[in-house]
């Protein structure tokens, strides 16, 4: 594992990417999208809004994992 001081621009890129993922996650859970998901009924026997929230949560965790893994 390299030290971040060896790559001066990498810290800024990592921070920018993680900020983008955080902003995207916040946008995905705003009321307009949640309202659309809640009107969808059921998926796999669960309320669609639950499926939407858990899928969004899992996608955000996966995106952060990929970004952090690539930065190492």
C-alpha positions as MATLAB code, in Angstrom:
seq = 'XXXXXXXXXXXXXXXXXXXXXXXXXXXXXXXXXXXXXXXXXXXXXXXXXXXXXXXXXXXXXXXXXXXXXXXX';
ca = [
       0.000    0.000    0.000;
       1.432    3.327   -1.030;
       1.430    6.433    1.077;
      -0.983    9.162   -0.085;
       1.918   11.629   -0.098;
       3.398    9.661   -2.998;
       0.365   10.606   -5.106;
      -0.620   14.213   -4.317;
      -3.649   14.379   -6.633;
      -5.093   11.044   -5.523;
      -6.442   12.400   -2.230;
      -8.389   15.117   -4.065;
      -9.793   12.633   -6.599;
     -10.829   10.199   -3.874;
     -12.505   12.962   -1.920;
     -14.321   14.213   -5.029;
     -15.578   10.748   -5.936;
     -16.826   10.024   -2.423;
     -18.524   13.425   -2.281;
     -20.269   12.661   -5.573;
     -21.509    9.305   -4.249;
     -22.811   10.988   -1.076;
     -24.649   13.641   -3.090;
     -26.100   11.014   -5.429;
     -27.260    8.930   -2.461;
     -28.945   11.971   -0.922;
     -30.672   12.747   -4.219;
     -31.902    9.159   -4.566;
     -33.700    9.254   -1.217;
     -35.464   12.578   -1.707;
     -39.268   12.484   -1.484;
     -40.073   12.567   -5.239;
     -38.316    9.262   -5.868;
     -39.562    7.717   -2.642;
     -43.122    8.715   -3.549;
     -42.768    7.083   -6.957;
     -41.438    3.916   -5.331;
     -44.225    3.842   -2.761;
     -46.866    3.998   -5.516;
     -45.358    1.003   -7.299;
     -47.073   -1.524   -5.042;
     -45.122   -4.655   -4.151;
     -42.022   -6.409   -5.458;
     -41.192   -9.928   -4.304;
     -43.917   -9.652   -1.684;
     -42.354   -6.570   -0.086;
     -43.428   -2.949   -0.379;
     -41.640   -1.422   -3.380;
     -40.369    1.490   -1.299;
     -38.487   -0.934    0.976;
     -36.951   -2.700   -2.004;
     -35.976    0.687   -3.476;
     -34.388    1.885   -0.225;
     -32.422   -1.305    0.379;
     -31.282   -1.490   -3.261;
     -30.156    2.142   -3.107;
     -28.353    1.512    0.171;
     -26.590   -1.566   -1.241;
     -25.588    0.293   -4.415;
     -24.103    3.163   -2.404;
     -22.100    0.760   -0.235;
     -20.878   -1.079   -3.339;
     -19.888    2.187   -5.041;
     -17.924    3.351   -1.994;
     -16.243   -0.050   -1.786;
     -15.183    0.073   -5.430;
     -13.904    3.642   -5.136;
     -11.891    2.931   -1.990;
     -10.542   -0.343   -3.361;
      -9.361    1.326   -6.568;
      -7.642    4.098   -4.634;
      -5.362    1.682   -2.790;
];
